[in-house]
């Protein structure tokens, strides 16, 4: 009949662990709160904002020139440049061997 004795010892250990954990829970909570405050205080907000602003700016510029009015500006400039290279009044000569 030693089984109940083992059960009582395990229950006693469980209560002891919970009791000690309860004693240190407040200290642990205070330590975590202090560490969070330190990290928040030392965080590089300006760097994070600058990085985010650059990412948004790059995305906006890329979108403008890829899908927006900037695309039309580039396309128009390219057409003008190509017209100068391939003037309609000049016949295009085939290359040798072609």
C-alpha positions in Angstrom: 0.0 0.0 0.0 2.7 2.5 -0.8 1.0 3.9 -3.8 -1.0 6.6 -1.8 2.2 7.7 -0.2 3.8 8.3 -3.6 0.7 10.3 -4.7 0.9 12.4 -1.6 4.6 13.2 -2.2 3.9 14.2 -5.8 1.0 16.4 -4.7 3.2 18.0 -2.1 5.9 18.7 -4.7 3.3 20.2 -7.0 2.1 22.5 -4.3 5.6 23.5 -3.3 6.5 24.3 -6.9 3.4 26.4 -7.4 4.0 28.2 -4.1 7.6 29.1 -5.1 6.5 30.1 -8.6 3.9 32.4 -7.0 6.6 34.0 -4.9 8.8 34.8 -7.9 5.9 35.6 -10.3 5.8 39.3 -9.2 9.6 39.6 -9.5 9.5 38.0 -13.0 6.6 40.3 -14.0 8.5 43.4 -12.9 11.7 42.2 -14.7 9.8 41.6 -17.9 8.1 45.0 -17.6 11.4 46.8 -17.0 13.0 45.1 -20.0 10.1 46.1 -22.2 10.4 49.7 -21.1 14.2 49.6 -21.8 13.7 48.2 -25.3 11.0 50.7 -26.1 13.2 53.5 -24.8 16.2 52.5 -26.9 14.3 51.7 -30.1 15.5 53.6 -33.2 12.1 55.2 -34.2 13.7 57.6 -36.6 15.6 54.8 -38.4 12.4 52.7 -38.6 10.4 55.7 -40.0 13.1 56.6 -42.4 13.3 53.0 -43.7 9.5 52.8 -44.1 9.4 56.1 -45.8 12.1 55.1 -48.3 10.2 51.8 -49.0 6.9 53.6 -49.6 8.7 56.3 -51.7 10.4 53.7 -53.9 7.1 51.8 -54.4 5.3 55.0 -55.3 7.9 56.1 -57.7 8.1 52.6 -59.3 4.3 52.5 -59.6 4.2 56.0 -61.1 6.7 55.1 -63.8 5.5 51.6 -64.4 1.7 52.1 -64.4 0.9 55.8 -64.1 1.5 59.1 -65.8 5.3 58.5 -65.6 4.9 55.6 -68.0 3.2 57.8 -70.6 6.0 60.4 -70.2 8.7 57.8 -70.7 6.8 56.2 -73.6 6.4 59.6 -75.3 10.1 60.5 -74.8 11.1 57.1 -76.2 8.8 57.6 -79.2 10.4 61.0 -79.9 13.9 59.5 -79.6 13.1 56.6 -81.9 11.6 59.0 -84.4 14.9 60.9 -84.5 16.8 57.7 -85.0 14.5 56.3 -87.6 13.4 59.4 -89.5 10.4 58.6 -91.7 11.9 60.5 -94.6 15.0 58.3 -94.6 14.6 54.8 -96.0 16.0 52.1 -93.8 18.8 50.3 -95.5 19.3 46.6 -95.1 22.5 45.6 -93.5 25.1 43.6 -95.5 24.2 40.0 -95.9 20.6 40.7 -94.8 
